[in-house]
Amino acid sequence: MPELPEVETVRRGLAPAMEGAVIERADVNRPDLRWPFPAGMAERLTGQRVDRLRRRSKYLLADLQSGESLLIHLGMSGRMLVSGDPLGRFVHEHPAPEKHDHVVLHMANGARITFNDPRRFGAMDLMRTAEAERHKLLALLGPEPLGNTFNEAHLAAALKGRNTPIKAALLDQRIIAGLGNIYVCEALYRGRIHPARKAGRISARRVAALVPIIREVLSEAIDAGGSSLRDFRQADGELGYFQHNFDVYGRENAPCRTPGCTDVIRRIVQSGRSSFYCPTCQR
């Protein structure tokens, strides 16, 4: 499932072709993905200018001139691909339609935005922009980890007294929006914190140190274009490269990269998800 860096990478790739441009025609080629599409979605998108393309957690939001916003979730295999931009930002010609091209936005500037999703775990919805933060998928989300409201005081208060493992706490979208399994593993390694340690028992100093570490990991991943595991592609169809920089994720039995450490990376399963860590460096 794409995490914050992958979704932000897609947003940045789509923005030049979508922001300020008009959706000349919207093709909706099936009635649903994970959930049914909203009534009249093609008609409500057609003719609308995209005033702003933004991200909230792992969701993309296209704010339209009509006062509505299009919410997009990529799911497990969803891809947003750009082709045919006349401004020269994208070199790809329009490809032939594919079986799983479920929604296609034909932009008035000549660009084509295609949502392709073989497994159909993605989602799209329309809502009033002014009410977007109250949408059922967004209402309970915590602060953005790259925003000003995510700080040491917030994280310390959120973790205080919690008896859950720190890995589970950081994956809780009510505490931090957008963090997923990969980047929590990487952040905990850099913070030298064992993923099974109880969140409420971690010292205030170590909790405070996690804030800049989380930001650093996410920023590095965004700069690398995200991590290409299984289905993820950037908006231009290219792979992301942060997976080549993983310190622990997916490196079970590989040597720890901390200078002087002779241990190897271990894997445990927490709530059905793999956690990778160094038993020597992380306590």
C-alpha positions as CSV (number, residue, x, y, z in Angstrom):
1,M,0.0,0.0,0.0
2,P,1.6,3.4,-1.0
3,E,2.6,5.4,2.0
4,L,3.0,9.2,2.4
5,P,6.1,9.6,0.2
6,E,4.7,7.6,-2.6
7,V,1.4,9.6,-2.6
8,E,3.3,12.9,-2.3
9,T,5.5,11.8,-5.2
10,V,2.4,11.2,-7.4
11,R,0.9,14.5,-6.3
12,R,4.0,16.4,-7.4
13,G,4.0,14.5,-10.7
14,L,0.4,15.3,-11.4
15,A,0.4,18.9,-10.3
16,P,2.0,20.4,-13.5
17,A,-0.6,18.8,-15.7
18,M,-3.6,19.3,-13.5
19,E,-3.4,22.5,-11.4
20,G,-5.0,25.4,-13.2
21,A,-6.2,23.1,-16.0
22,V,-9.7,22.2,-17.1
23,I,-11.0,18.7,-17.2
24,E,-12.4,18.7,-20.8
25,R,-13.9,15.2,-20.4
26,A,-14.0,12.6,-17.7
27,D,-14.4,8.9,-18.7
28,V,-15.7,6.7,-15.9
29,N,-15.5,3.2,-17.3
30,R,-17.0,1.2,-14.4
31,P,-19.5,1.9,-11.6
32,D,-17.1,1.3,-8.7
33,L,-13.7,0.5,-7.4
34,R,-13.4,-0.5,-3.7
35,W,-16.7,1.4,-3.2
36,P,-19.3,2.7,-5.7
37,F,-18.4,6.0,-7.4
38,P,-20.5,9.0,-6.5
39,A,-23.6,9.6,-8.6
40,G,-22.9,11.5,-11.8
41,M,-19.1,11.6,-11.2
42,A,-18.2,12.0,-14.9
43,E,-20.7,14.9,-15.4
44,R,-19.5,16.6,-12.1
45,L,-15.9,16.5,-13.2
46,T,-16.3,17.5,-16.9
47,G,-15.7,21.2,-17.5
48,Q,-14.2,21.8,-14.1
49,R,-10.9,23.6,-13.5
50,V,-8.6,22.0,-11.0
51,D,-7.7,24.9,-8.7
52,R,-5.4,22.9,-6.4
53,L,-4.0,19.4,-6.0
54,R,-3.1,18.5,-2.5
55,R,-2.4,15.5,-0.3
56,R,-3.9,14.6,3.1
57,S,-2.3,11.5,4.6
58,K,-2.3,8.9,1.9
59,Y,-5.1,10.6,-0.1
60,L,-5.0,12.9,-3.0
61,L,-7.5,15.8,-3.2
62,A,-8.2,17.8,-6.3
63,D,-10.1,21.0,-5.4
64,L,-12.4,22.0,-8.3
65,Q,-13.8,25.3,-9.4
66,S,-17.3,24.0,-8.6
67,G,-16.5,23.9,-4.9
68,E,-16.2,20.1,-4.8
69,S,-13.1,18.1,-4.3
70,L,-12.2,14.8,-5.9
71,L,-10.7,12.4,-3.3
72,I,-8.4,9.7,-4.7
73,H,-6.9,6.7,-2.9
74,L,-4.5,4.5,-4.8
75,G,-5.2,1.3,-2.9
76,M,-2.8,-1.6,-3.4
77,S,-2.3,-1.4,-7.1
78,G,-3.7,1.9,-8.3
79,R,-1.6,4.2,-10.5
80,M,-2.2,7.8,-11.7
81,L,-0.4,8.2,-15.0
82,V,0.2,11.3,-17.1
83,S,0.7,11.3,-20.8
84,G,0.7,13.9,-23.7
85,D,1.4,17.1,-21.8
86,P,1.9,19.8,-24.5
87,L,4.1,21.9,-22.2
88,G,6.9,19.4,-22.4
89,R,7.0,18.2,-18.8
90,F,6.0,14.7,-19.8
91,V,7.5,13.0,-22.9
92,H,5.0,10.1,-23.1
93,E,2.5,10.0,-25.9
94,H,-1.0,8.8,-25.0
95,P,-0.8,5.1,-24.7
96,A,-3.4,2.7,-26.0
97,P,-6.3,2.1,-23.5
98,E,-5.7,-0.8,-21.1
99,K,-8.2,-3.1,-19.5
100,H,-7.9,-1.6,-16.0
101,D,-8.0,2.1,-17.0
102,H,-11.1,2.8,-14.8
103,V,-11.1,6.6,-14.8
104,V,-9.5,8.8,-17.5
105,L,-9.4,12.6,-17.3
106,H,-8.8,14.4,-20.6
107,M,-7.4,17.8,-19.7
108,A,-7.9,20.8,-22.0
109,N,-4.2,21.4,-22.1
110,G,-3.7,18.1,-23.9
111,A,-2.6,16.0,-20.9
112,R,-4.4,12.8,-20.1
113,I,-4.6,11.5,-16.5
114,T,-5.4,7.8,-16.2
115,F,-6.3,5.9,-13.0
116,N,-5.3,2.3,-13.6
117,D,-6.1,-0.2,-10.9
118,P,-5.9,-4.0,-11.6
119,R,-7.0,-5.1,-8.1
120,R,-9.6,-2.3,-7.7
121,F,-8.8,-1.6,-4.1
122,G,-8.5,2.1,-4.9
123,A,-11.2,4.6,-4.3
124,M,-12.6,7.9,-5.6
125,D,-15.2,10.2,-4.1
126,L,-16.6,13.7,-4.5
127,M,-17.4,16.0,-1.6
128,R,-17.8,19.7,-0.9
129,T,-14.3,21.2,-0.5
130,A,-15.4,23.2,2.6
131,E,-16.5,19.9,4.2
132,A,-13.6,17.7,3.1
133,E,-12.0,17.4,6.6
134,R,-15.2,15.9,7.8
135,H,-15.3,13.2,5.2
136,K,-15.4,9.7,6.8
137,L,-11.9,8.9,5.5
138,L,-10.3,12.1,6.7
139,A,-12.2,13.1,9.8
140,L,-10.1,11.1,12.4
141,L,-6.7,11.7,10.8
142,G,-3.9,13.1,13.0
143,P,-1.4,15.8,12.0
144,E,0.7,15.6,8.9
145,P,4.2,14.5,9.9
146,L,5.8,17.2,7.7
147,G,3.6,19.9,9.0
148,N,4.0,22.3,12.0
149,T,1.3,20.6,14.1
150,F,3.4,17.5,14.3
151,N,5.9,18.3,17.0
152,E,7.5,17.0,20.2
153,A,4.7,18.1,22.4
154,H,2.0,16.4,20.3
155,L,3.9,13.1,20.0
156,A,4.7,13.0,23.7
157,A,1.1,13.6,24.7
158,A,-0.2,11.0,22.2
159,L,2.2,8.3,23.5
160,K,1.9,9.0,27.2
161,G,0.6,6.1,29.1
162,R,0.0,3.9,26.0
163,N,0.6,0.2,26.6
164,T,0.7,-0.6,22.9
165,P,4.0,-1.3,21.1
166,I,5.6,1.9,19.6
167,K,5.4,0.3,16.1
168,A,1.6,0.1,16.5
169,A,1.3,3.6,17.9
170,L,3.2,5.2,15.1
171,L,1.0,3.3,12.6
172,D,-2.1,4.7,14.2
173,Q,-3.4,7.3,11.7
174,R,-5.1,9.2,14.5
175,I,-1.6,9.9,16.0
176,I,0.3,10.7,12.8
177,A,-1.3,10.8,9.3
178,G,0.4,8.9,6.4
179,L,3.0,6.8,8.2
180,G,3.0,3.2,7.1
181,N,4.9,0.0,7.8
182,I,8.0,0.7,5.7
183,Y,8.9,4.2,7.1
184,V,8.0,3.3,10.7
185,C,10.5,0.5,10.5
186,E,13.1,2.8,9.1
187,A,12.4,5.6,11.6
188,L,12.6,3.3,14.6
189,Y,15.9,2.0,13.4
190,R,17.4,5.5,13.2
191,G,15.9,6.3,16.6
192,R,17.4,3.1,18.1
193,I,14.0,2.0,19.4
194,H,12.9,-1.6,19.4
195,P,9.5,-1.9,17.6
196,A,8.0,-4.0,20.4
197,R,8.9,-1.5,23.2
198,K,5.8,-0.1,24.9
199,A,5.1,3.4,23.6
200,G,4.3,4.8,27.1
201,R,7.6,3.6,28.5
202,I,9.9,5.4,26.1
203,S,11.7,8.4,27.6
204,A,10.7,11.9,26.7
205,R,14.1,12.5,25.2
206,R,13.8,9.5,22.8
207,V,10.3,10.4,21.9
208,A,11.3,14.0,21.1
209,A,14.2,12.7,18.9
210,L,11.7,10.7,16.8
211,V,10.0,13.8,15.4
212,P,13.0,15.0,13.3
213,I,13.9,11.4,12.4
214,I,10.4,10.7,11.0
215,R,10.6,13.9,9.0
216,E,14.1,13.1,7.7
217,V,13.1,9.6,6.6
218,L,10.0,10.8,4.8
219,S,11.8,13.7,3.1
220,E,14.5,11.4,1.9
221,A,12.0,9.0,0.5
222,I,10.1,11.8,-1.3
223,D,13.4,13.1,-2.8
224,A,14.1,9.5,-4.1
225,G,10.6,9.3,-5.7
226,G,9.2,6.9,-3.1
227,S,9.8,3.2,-2.8
228,S,8.8,0.8,-5.6
229,L,7.5,-2.3,-4.0
230,R,5.3,-4.4,-6.3
231,D,3.0,-2.0,-8.1
232,F,4.0,1.6,-7.2
233,R,5.0,3.9,-10.1
234,Q,5.4,7.6,-10.2
235,A,3.1,9.7,-12.3
236,D,5.4,9.5,-15.3
237,G,5.5,5.7,-15.0
238,E,9.0,5.6,-13.5
239,L,10.1,3.7,-10.4
240,G,10.9,5.3,-7.1
241,Y,14.3,4.4,-5.7
242,F,14.2,4.8,-1.9
243,Q,14.0,1.0,-1.5
244,H,17.7,0.9,-2.3
245,N,18.3,3.0,0.9
246,F,16.4,0.8,3.3
247,D,18.5,0.2,6.5
248,V,16.2,-2.5,7.8
249,Y,13.0,-3.0,5.8
250,G,13.1,-6.3,3.9
251,R,16.7,-7.0,5.0
252,E,16.1,-10.0,7.3
253,N,19.4,-11.7,8.1
254,A,21.5,-9.0,6.3
255,P,24.2,-7.3,8.3
256,C,23.3,-4.3,10.4
257,R,24.6,-1.1,8.7
258,T,25.5,0.7,12.0
259,P,29.3,1.0,12.1
260,G,30.8,-1.4,14.5
261,C,27.6,-3.5,14.9
262,T,28.2,-7.2,14.1
263,D,24.5,-8.3,14.4
264,V,22.0,-9.0,11.6
265,I,18.6,-7.6,10.9
266,R,15.8,-9.7,12.4
267,R,12.1,-9.9,11.5
268,I,9.1,-10.3,13.8
269,V,5.4,-10.1,13.0
270,Q,3.3,-7.5,14.8
271,S,-0.4,-7.3,14.1
272,G,0.0,-9.2,10.9
273,R,2.8,-7.0,9.6
274,S,6.5,-7.6,9.4
275,S,8.8,-5.5,11.6
276,F,12.5,-5.4,10.8
277,Y,15.0,-4.3,13.4
278,C,18.5,-4.8,14.8
279,P,18.4,-6.5,18.2
280,T,21.7,-4.9,19.2
281,C,21.1,-1.3,18.1
282,Q,17.4,-1.1,19.0
283,R,16.4,-1.3,22.6
